[in-house]
Amino acid sequence: MALTKEQKKNIVEKLKQNIDKQKAMVFVAIEGLKAAELFDLRKSLKQEDCLLSVAKKTLLDIAFKQSKMEFNTEALQGQLALIFGFKDEIIAAKTAYEFSLKNKNLKILGGFFENKVRDAEGIITLAKIPSKQELLAKVVASISSPISGFANALQGNIRNLVYVLSGIKK
């Protein structure tokens, strides 16, 4: 069933709003995905405050032009879907990449990150970067490591004293 002009305007307006408030965008080809798999992808993206939007390339081109972004969707092959990341810059790419490892029908085609167009390899590289929480945990662990080592060294002297005293007692 063909879309009416009003429906197309609404789709373009929603796309424009999402493009304007996104922190990162990932282009994926969804040909061959079953409805249940697409539902699972949407569900996992929703948990990460991301959104999957499927639209025709011509409507996407119009939305990009209205948002003053230079991008030609005709260069991308297959049925196109956009994954918008609203909260975190990397989580959209990470979620898409993890899903593509489980399901070979989802292909990452590229995306926008830091207002630059990235190819598929660039998006996959971003997806492999540890999350913000993981990086913060590593920083905290590296900061606390010398302190805990120092505390263990101090406790070692007291522990050895207790061993000597208990040896003398026997």
Secondary structure, DSSP 8 states (H G I E B T S, - for coil): ----HHHHHHHHHHHHHHHHH-SEEEEEE-TT--HHHHHHHHHHHHHTTEEEEE--HHHHHHHHHHTT----GGGS-SSEEEEEESS-SSHHHHHHHHHHHH-TT-EEEEEEETTEEEEHHHHHHHHHS--HHHHHHHHHHHHHHHHHHHHHHHHHHHHHHHHHHHHHH-
